[in-house]
Amino acid sequence: MAALALRLGLLAWEGPSKRHFGDDDERMYAQYAQSLAERGVLEMAPRYPDAPPLQAFRPPLLPLLWAPLWMGGSLVPIRLLLALLGACLAPATAWVAGLMFSRREALWAGALAAGYPMLSWLSVRLLGETPCLLSLTLSLGCALKGKPRWALASGALLAVAALGRSVLTGFLPLSLLWMAGRSRRQAGLYALGFLLVMSPWWVRNALVFHRFVATTTDGGECFYIGNHPKALGDPRGYWMPPRFDEVRGMGECEAQARFYALGWENVVAHPATALRLAWTKFGRFWRPWPHARYVGTRAAWIDGLSFVPLILLAALGLDLSIRQGGLARSGAVWLLLLAAWMTAAHMAFVATTRYRAPLYPGMAVFAAAALASRRRRS
């Protein structure tokens, strides 16, 4: 209840019906939701010159949740739903901590997830992170249960998370190896659960594009703008061309293929710059403070002052858990694999501090382990 009260308070302070969208992602999701609600089609306005509308440029989870609540464009229903889902992340995180440790750690983990500023902020934004984080956390908990039906549910929930943040599709191979180390049969059921949930999206994309589209069609653009030599001097960490003339008149799949080709040309032609960009993106992903120019000085300080103790406590908790063994060690390996994948993926494409959000619930679990350990010693 405290988590929900905090999010509703933040929502009331911001204004639940406020029409201003904080960034392009929110505007794109709104276009998708409106199109789906009013015409039954998932599409948004063209992004490239003389190009058709975009039909898979952003993941579908948030528009699918938003469209039934569109109600003439009111933002109140979807904001309330996201606040509720964000509040549910606290008991979900506590559940995972309780599976790995004890009730003490579960209480600490729930409190951290309830009050962590970035998780609260994401709960009132019109972004896919909140339902994604909840699904990802529940996926880990189901996997830790160690039963066949729970393994099936775990894979299905990872797919739901991937429909909210497409980068998590790439986590499937690593998480499958992790599951196979526990049980090959459960790994097979885990993969089946993932396929059952993702296959409708794949079939839909095949019907629309007449080709296989695993997640979304924005990867090529992200690869291109994140690896352009001009990105090295851009404070955003990427370079956005003014008109996208390179893909004039192309459909989104053709445009992304062209962007990937252009991105690889830049990497091959400027390998030293590509390495510097990758290192810069590593820093942008893990830096304590987001760029104040884009989030505001107050938000940057709040984020940084909360992230530093979280990551330090999480590192201590990971060390304790690996030495402890059992489910604690298994969960620690899962989080380290997720961190490795998220870091590598964003070093290759585009990185901001917001993109590390899928790691926060797991970090809260192991930070709770560290806090509970200190309380026991004292």
C-alpha positions as CSV (number, residue, x, y, z in Angstrom):
1,M,0.0,0.0,0.0
2,A,2.9,2.4,0.7
3,A,4.3,1.8,-2.8
4,L,0.9,2.6,-4.3
5,A,0.4,5.7,-2.1
6,L,3.8,7.0,-3.1
7,R,3.1,6.5,-6.8
8,L,-0.4,8.0,-6.6
9,G,1.1,11.0,-4.7
10,L,3.7,11.5,-7.4
11,L,1.0,11.2,-10.1
12,A,-1.2,13.8,-8.3
13,W,1.8,16.1,-8.0
14,E,2.6,15.8,-11.8
15,G,-1.1,15.9,-12.8
16,P,-2.6,12.7,-14.1
17,S,-4.3,14.3,-17.1
18,K,-1.3,16.3,-18.1
19,R,-1.0,16.1,-21.9
20,H,2.7,16.9,-22.2
21,F,4.8,13.9,-23.2
22,G,8.3,13.8,-21.7
23,D,10.1,12.3,-24.7
24,D,9.6,10.8,-28.2
25,D,9.0,7.4,-26.8
26,E,5.9,8.5,-24.9
27,R,4.6,10.3,-28.1
28,M,5.1,7.2,-30.1
29,Y,3.4,4.9,-27.6
30,A,0.4,7.4,-27.6
31,Q,0.2,7.2,-31.4
32,Y,0.2,3.4,-31.3
33,A,-2.4,3.3,-28.6
34,Q,-4.7,5.7,-30.3
35,S,-4.4,3.9,-33.6
36,L,-5.2,0.6,-32.0
37,A,-8.1,2.0,-30.0
38,E,-9.7,3.9,-32.8
39,R,-8.9,1.8,-35.9
40,G,-7.8,-1.6,-34.6
41,V,-4.4,-1.2,-36.3
42,L,-1.0,-0.8,-34.5
43,E,0.8,2.0,-36.4
44,M,2.2,5.5,-36.0
45,A,3.0,8.4,-38.3
46,P,5.9,8.0,-40.8
47,R,9.3,8.7,-39.4
48,Y,11.3,8.9,-42.6
49,P,10.7,11.1,-45.7
50,D,8.1,9.7,-48.2
51,A,7.8,6.5,-46.1
52,P,4.7,4.6,-45.0
53,P,3.5,4.5,-41.4
54,L,5.5,2.5,-38.9
55,Q,3.8,-0.6,-37.6
56,A,6.5,-2.3,-35.4
57,F,8.9,0.5,-34.5
58,R,8.2,0.3,-30.8
59,P,7.3,-2.8,-28.7
60,P,3.5,-3.5,-28.4
61,L,3.0,-4.2,-24.7
62,L,2.2,-0.7,-23.5
63,P,-0.1,0.1,-26.5
64,L,-1.9,-3.2,-25.9
65,L,-2.5,-2.2,-22.3
66,W,-3.3,1.4,-23.2
67,A,-5.8,1.0,-26.1
68,P,-8.7,-0.5,-24.0
69,L,-8.3,2.5,-21.7
70,W,-8.1,5.1,-24.4
71,M,-11.5,6.7,-23.6
72,G,-11.1,9.6,-26.0
73,G,-7.5,10.2,-25.2
74,S,-7.7,10.7,-21.5
75,L,-4.4,9.8,-19.8
76,V,-5.8,9.2,-16.4
77,P,-6.8,5.5,-16.8
78,I,-3.4,4.4,-18.2
79,R,-1.5,6.4,-15.7
80,L,-3.5,4.8,-12.8
81,L,-2.9,1.4,-14.3
82,L,0.9,2.0,-14.6
83,A,1.0,3.3,-11.0
84,L,-0.8,0.1,-9.9
85,L,1.6,-2.1,-11.8
86,G,4.6,-0.1,-10.4
87,A,3.3,-0.7,-6.9
88,C,2.9,-4.4,-7.6
89,L,6.7,-4.5,-8.3
90,A,7.3,-4.1,-4.6
91,P,5.6,-7.4,-3.4
92,A,7.0,-9.1,-6.5
93,T,10.5,-8.1,-5.6
94,A,9.9,-9.2,-2.0
95,W,8.6,-12.6,-3.2
96,V,11.8,-13.2,-5.2
97,A,14.0,-12.2,-2.2
98,G,12.0,-14.5,0.1
99,L,12.6,-17.4,-2.3
100,M,16.3,-16.8,-2.2
101,F,16.7,-15.7,1.5
102,S,14.3,-15.2,4.4
103,R,11.5,-13.0,5.4
104,R,13.9,-10.3,6.7
105,E,15.5,-9.9,3.2
106,A,12.0,-10.0,1.6
107,L,10.9,-7.1,3.7
108,W,14.0,-5.1,2.9
109,A,13.7,-5.9,-0.8
110,G,10.0,-4.9,-0.9
111,A,10.8,-1.6,0.8
112,L,13.6,-0.8,-1.6
113,A,11.5,-1.5,-4.6
114,A,8.6,0.5,-3.2
115,G,10.7,3.6,-2.5
116,Y,13.5,3.6,-5.0
117,P,13.1,6.9,-6.9
118,M,13.7,5.7,-10.4
119,L,11.2,2.9,-10.1
120,S,8.6,5.4,-8.7
121,W,9.3,7.8,-11.6
122,L,9.0,5.1,-14.2
123,S,5.6,4.2,-12.8
124,V,4.1,7.5,-13.7
125,R,5.7,7.8,-17.2
126,L,3.9,6.5,-20.3
127,L,6.7,4.0,-21.1
128,G,6.9,0.3,-21.3
129,E,9.4,-0.2,-18.5
130,T,6.9,-0.6,-15.6
131,P,5.0,-3.7,-17.0
132,C,8.3,-5.0,-18.4
133,L,10.0,-4.8,-15.0
134,L,7.1,-6.5,-13.2
135,S,7.1,-9.4,-15.7
136,L,10.8,-9.8,-15.6
137,T,10.8,-10.0,-11.8
138,L,8.0,-12.5,-11.8
139,S,9.9,-14.5,-14.4
140,L,12.9,-14.8,-12.1
141,G,10.7,-15.8,-9.2
142,C,8.9,-18.5,-11.2
143,A,12.2,-19.9,-12.4
144,L,13.5,-20.1,-8.9
145,K,10.5,-22.2,-7.8
146,G,12.1,-25.2,-9.6
147,K,8.9,-26.9,-10.9
148,P,8.0,-27.6,-14.5
149,R,4.8,-25.5,-14.6
150,W,6.7,-22.6,-13.0
151,A,9.4,-22.9,-15.7
152,L,6.7,-22.6,-18.4
153,A,5.4,-19.6,-16.7
154,S,8.8,-18.1,-16.3
155,G,9.5,-18.3,-20.0
156,A,6.1,-16.8,-20.8
157,L,6.8,-13.9,-18.5
158,L,10.2,-13.2,-20.0
159,A,8.3,-13.0,-23.4
160,V,5.9,-10.5,-21.9
161,A,8.9,-8.5,-20.6
162,A,10.5,-8.6,-24.1
163,L,7.2,-7.2,-25.6
164,G,7.8,-4.2,-23.3
165,R,11.5,-3.8,-23.9
166,S,12.7,-5.6,-27.0
167,V,16.3,-5.8,-25.8
168,L,15.3,-8.5,-23.4
169,T,14.6,-10.9,-26.4
170,G,18.4,-11.2,-26.6
171,F,18.5,-12.4,-23.0
172,L,16.7,-15.6,-23.9
173,P,19.9,-17.6,-24.9
174,L,21.7,-16.7,-21.7
175,S,18.7,-17.3,-19.5
176,L,18.2,-20.7,-21.3
177,L,21.7,-21.7,-20.5
178,W,21.1,-20.6,-16.9
179,M,17.9,-22.7,-16.8
180,A,19.6,-25.7,-18.4
181,G,22.2,-25.6,-15.7
182,R,19.4,-26.2,-13.2
183,S,17.3,-28.6,-15.3
184,R,17.2,-29.4,-19.0
185,R,13.6,-30.3,-18.9
186,Q,12.7,-27.1,-17.2
187,A,14.8,-25.2,-19.8
188,G,12.7,-26.8,-22.6
189,L,9.5,-25.7,-20.9
190,Y,11.0,-22.3,-20.3
191,A,11.7,-22.0,-24.1
192,L,8.2,-23.3,-24.9
193,G,6.6,-20.6,-22.6
194,F,8.6,-17.9,-24.3
195,L,7.6,-19.2,-27.8
196,L,3.9,-19.4,-26.9
197,V,3.7,-15.8,-25.9
198,M,5.9,-14.4,-28.6
199,S,4.5,-16.3,-31.5
200,P,1.4,-14.2,-32.0
201,W,3.6,-11.1,-32.4
202,W,5.9,-13.0,-34.9
203,V,2.8,-14.2,-36.9
204,R,1.4,-10.7,-36.9
205,N,4.7,-9.2,-38.1
206,A,5.0,-11.9,-40.8
207,L,1.5,-11.0,-42.1
208,V,2.3,-7.3,-42.1
209,F,5.9,-7.3,-43.4
210,H,6.1,-10.7,-45.2
211,R,9.2,-11.5,-43.3
212,F,10.3,-12.5,-39.8
213,V,10.6,-9.6,-37.4
214,A,11.6,-10.9,-34.0
215,T,10.9,-7.8,-31.9
216,T,10.8,-4.2,-33.3
217,T,12.2,-2.4,-36.3
218,D,14.1,0.3,-34.5
219,G,17.3,-1.6,-34.1
220,G,19.0,-0.5,-37.3
221,E,18.4,3.2,-36.6
222,C,19.7,2.9,-33.0
223,F,22.8,1.1,-34.3
224,Y,23.4,3.7,-37.0
225,I,23.0,6.8,-34.7
226,G,24.9,5.2,-31.9
227,N,27.9,4.3,-34.0
228,H,28.1,7.4,-36.3
229,P,31.4,9.3,-35.8
230,K,29.5,12.5,-35.0
231,A,28.0,10.8,-32.0
232,L,31.4,11.1,-30.2
233,G,30.9,14.8,-29.6
234,D,27.1,14.7,-29.1
235,P,26.1,15.2,-25.4
236,R,23.2,12.7,-26.0
237,G,25.6,10.0,-26.9
238,Y,24.2,9.5,-30.4
239,W,23.9,11.5,-33.6
240,M,20.4,12.1,-35.1
241,P,20.4,13.1,-38.8
242,P,18.2,16.0,-39.5
243,R,16.0,14.3,-42.2
244,F,16.9,10.6,-42.6
245,D,17.4,11.1,-46.4
246,E,19.5,7.9,-46.4
247,V,16.2,5.9,-46.2
248,R,13.8,8.1,-48.1
249,G,10.8,6.2,-49.3
250,M,11.7,2.9,-47.7
251,G,9.5,0.7,-45.6
252,E,10.6,0.2,-42.0
253,C,12.2,-3.2,-42.5
254,E,14.1,-2.0,-45.6
255,A,15.1,1.2,-43.7
256,Q,16.5,-0.8,-40.8
257,A,18.5,-3.0,-43.0
258,R,20.0,0.1,-44.7
259,F,20.7,1.6,-41.3
260,Y,22.5,-1.6,-40.1
261,A,24.6,-1.5,-43.3
262,L,25.5,2.2,-42.8
263,G,26.3,1.5,-39.2
264,W,28.7,-1.3,-40.0
265,E,30.3,0.9,-42.7
266,N,31.1,3.5,-40.0
267,V,32.4,0.8,-37.6
268,V,34.7,-0.7,-40.3
269,A,35.9,2.7,-41.6
270,H,36.5,4.2,-38.1
271,P,37.3,1.2,-35.8
272,A,39.1,3.4,-33.2
273,T,36.1,5.7,-33.0
274,A,33.7,2.8,-32.7
275,L,35.7,1.5,-29.7
276,R,35.7,5.0,-28.1
277,L,31.9,5.2,-28.7
278,A,31.4,1.7,-27.1
279,W,33.4,2.8,-24.1
280,T,31.5,6.1,-23.9
281,K,28.2,4.2,-24.0
282,F,29.4,1.9,-21.2
283,G,29.9,5.0,-19.1
284,R,26.5,6.4,-20.1
285,F,24.9,3.1,-19.1
286,W,26.6,2.8,-15.7
287,R,27.2,6.5,-14.7
288,P,25.6,7.3,-11.3
289,W,24.0,10.6,-12.5
290,P,22.0,11.0,-15.7
291,H,22.7,14.0,-17.9
292,A,21.1,17.0,-16.1
293,R,20.6,18.8,-19.4
294,Y,17.9,16.3,-20.3
295,V,16.3,15.3,-16.9
296,G,16.9,18.4,-14.8
297,T,19.4,19.0,-12.0
298,R,17.1,17.9,-9.2
299,A,16.2,14.6,-10.9
300,A,19.8,14.0,-11.7
301,W,20.9,14.4,-8.1
302,I,18.0,12.2,-6.8
303,D,18.9,9.5,-9.3
304,G,22.6,9.6,-8.5
305,L,22.3,9.8,-4.8
306,S,20.0,6.7,-4.8
307,F,21.9,4.7,-7.4
308,V,25.3,4.8,-5.7
309,P,24.2,3.1,-2.4
310,L,22.0,0.7,-4.4
311,I,24.8,-0.6,-6.6
312,L,27.3,-0.7,-3.7
313,L,24.9,-2.7,-1.5
314,A,23.9,-4.9,-4.4
315,A,27.6,-5.7,-5.1
316,L,28.1,-6.7,-1.5
317,G,24.9,-8.8,-1.5
318,L,26.0,-10.6,-4.7
319,D,29.3,-11.5,-3.1
320,L,27.5,-12.9,0.0
321,S,25.0,-14.8,-2.2
322,I,27.6,-16.4,-4.4
323,R,29.4,-17.6,-1.3
324,Q,26.2,-18.8,0.3
325,G,25.2,-21.0,-2.6
326,G,21.8,-22.5,-3.3
327,L,19.0,-20.4,-4.7
328,A,20.9,-17.2,-3.6
329,R,23.8,-18.1,-5.9
330,S,21.5,-19.1,-8.7
331,G,19.7,-15.7,-8.5
332,A,23.0,-13.9,-8.4
333,V,24.2,-15.6,-11.6
334,W,20.9,-14.7,-13.3
335,L,21.4,-11.0,-12.4
336,L,25.0,-11.0,-13.5
337,L,24.1,-12.5,-16.8
338,L,21.3,-10.0,-17.3
339,A,23.7,-7.1,-16.4
340,A,26.3,-8.5,-18.9
341,W,23.7,-8.7,-21.7
342,M,22.2,-5.3,-21.1
343,T,25.6,-3.7,-20.9
344,A,26.9,-5.3,-24.1
345,A,23.7,-4.6,-26.0
346,H,23.7,-0.9,-25.2
347,M,27.4,-0.5,-25.8
348,A,26.6,-1.7,-29.3
349,F,23.5,0.5,-29.8
350,V,22.5,3.5,-27.7
351,A,22.8,3.9,-23.9
352,T,21.2,6.0,-21.2
353,T,20.8,5.5,-17.5
354,R,17.1,4.8,-18.0
355,Y,18.0,1.7,-20.0
356,R,19.5,-0.1,-17.0
357,A,16.0,-0.1,-15.2
358,P,15.5,-3.9,-15.8
359,L,18.4,-4.4,-13.3
360,Y,16.9,-2.4,-10.5
361,P,14.6,-5.0,-9.0
362,G,17.3,-7.7,-8.9
363,M,19.7,-5.1,-7.5
364,A,17.2,-4.4,-4.8
365,V,17.0,-8.1,-3.9
366,F,20.8,-8.3,-3.3
367,A,21.0,-4.9,-1.6
368,A,18.4,-6.3,0.8
369,A,20.6,-9.3,1.4
370,A,23.5,-7.0,2.3
371,L,21.3,-4.8,4.6
372,A,19.9,-7.9,6.4
373,S,23.3,-9.3,6.8
374,R,24.5,-6.2,8.5
375,R,21.5,-6.1,10.8
376,R,22.2,-9.7,11.9
377,R,25.8,-8.9,12.7
378,S,24.9,-5.9,14.7
